[in-house]
Every structure is written in C-alpha cells, then in structure tokens.
C-alpha cells in the first residue's frame, strides 16, 4: 500500500510458508507440488518425506542455538507441587545455567543437580534457553537455509544425483552465510564474543602467564 504523503511504495516482506518450503523441496527433485500439508497421511510419499525431512532439519538447525531462538537470563522456579523440580518449557532444546559454579544440566525437561544428585531445588535458577520455534516464528533467512538444506537431504534420499546435490549445496552455502550474517547483526556480536577467537588473540589470558 502507498504510505500517506509519500511517493514511495511500502510493503511487508513475504515470508516462506511451510507449504511453500515443501513445494520448493519437491521442485528440486522434479516432483509435482502439493496443495495442502495439514494432513501428512494424505500426501504422496515424496510429499510426506519432504515434510518429515523439513521438520528434522528445522530441529537440527535450531539446536545450534541462534540469537533468534535463544533467551538469556530466564529465571526458573522450583515447583512446590512437583517435588520442587524445575520443569523446562516443552519447546526447550537446551538449557544452560548462567552461574557456572553450579553443576546443573537438563535431563529431558527437568533440571538435574549433578553435584547433589537431585532434581529438587530450593531456590530459583537463572538459565539461557534455546527454544525450538514453530515454522511461522522463524526469520526468513532461517527458513531459506532450512529449506535448502532439507532439499539437499531429500534429493540424496530419493534421487541421489551428485550434480543436483552440488547445485543445491551451492545455494545452501549462500543461504547459511546470509543467516549467520543476519544472526550476528541482530545480536550485535563482535569477534571477542567467541571464546576460541579471544584465546587466539590473547584476550582473557591471565597476565601472570609468561
């Protein structure tokens, strides 16, 4: 639509739907598009396989922990009605305790105190959460990368063409680079945020080491 009092055309970016992603995958292997994915059991084998792989790759990619699906300094409280356990939200992929003086890990959807061998907690715990987001909550750069990576996997399972794999892999590499740039830009990261990089250039190195 036209902006009021402005000669320029304003529009909202179009995000790739999950249906469009599945059809893009099918297009890469020369299969006909589908019109609906709400009932996976009614899809042709290629369509149901594409949808399954898309969901697998979405989980795999998001498990890496990006700025868009990470929440820092989240306070979780013990549930007095459930043996003082700290239960994680169902869409959490990973939970990292902020205070590393504690030896606490996630076991399933429950925090576990390894030092005291218990799931019972007496106080709040602050964590960084990595969530598995629904497709509609993903940024477009992530949708593009996931779609292409899934298309390459689908091609390998159903077709097995090296030439086609190379073509998809090229686009996948570009999409991953764009996602990394977007994620880095939105998180305002610098090279000093990488522990490995900091060690290489001497940052955080104790001054008393000769």
C-alpha positions, 0 to 999 in steps of 0.5 A: 500500500502507498504510505500517506504523503509519500511517493514511495511504495511500502510493503511487508516482506513475504515470508516462506510458508511451510507449504511453500518450503515443501513445494520448493523441496519437491521442485528440486527433485522434479516432483509435482507440488502439493496443495495442502500439508495439514494432513501428512497421511494424505500426501504422496510419499515424496510429499510426506518425506519432504515434510518429515525431512523439513521438520528434522532439519528445522530441529537440527538447525535450531539446536545450534542455538541462534540469537533468534531462538535463544533467551538469556537470563530466564529465571526458573522456579522450583515447583512446590507441587512437583517435588520442587523440580524445575520443569523446562518449557516443552519447546526447550532444546537446551538449557544452560545455567548462567552461574557456572559454579553450579553443576546443573544440566537438563535431563529431558525437561527437568533440571538435574543437580549433578553435584547433589544428585537431585532434581529438587531445588530450593531456590530459583535458577537463572538459565539461557534457553534455546527454544525450538520455534514453530515454522511461522516464528522463524526469520526468513533467512532461517527458513531459506537455509532450512529449506535448502538444506532439507532439499539437499537431504531429500534429493540424496534420499530419493534421487541421489544425483551428485550434480543436483546435490552440488547445485543445491549445496551451492545455494545452501552455502549462500543461504547459511552465510546470509543467516549467520550474517543476519544472526550476528547483526541482530545480536550485535556480536563482535569477534571477542564474543567467541571464546576460541577467537579471544584465546587466539588473540590473547584476550582473557589470558591471565597476565601472570602467564609468561 
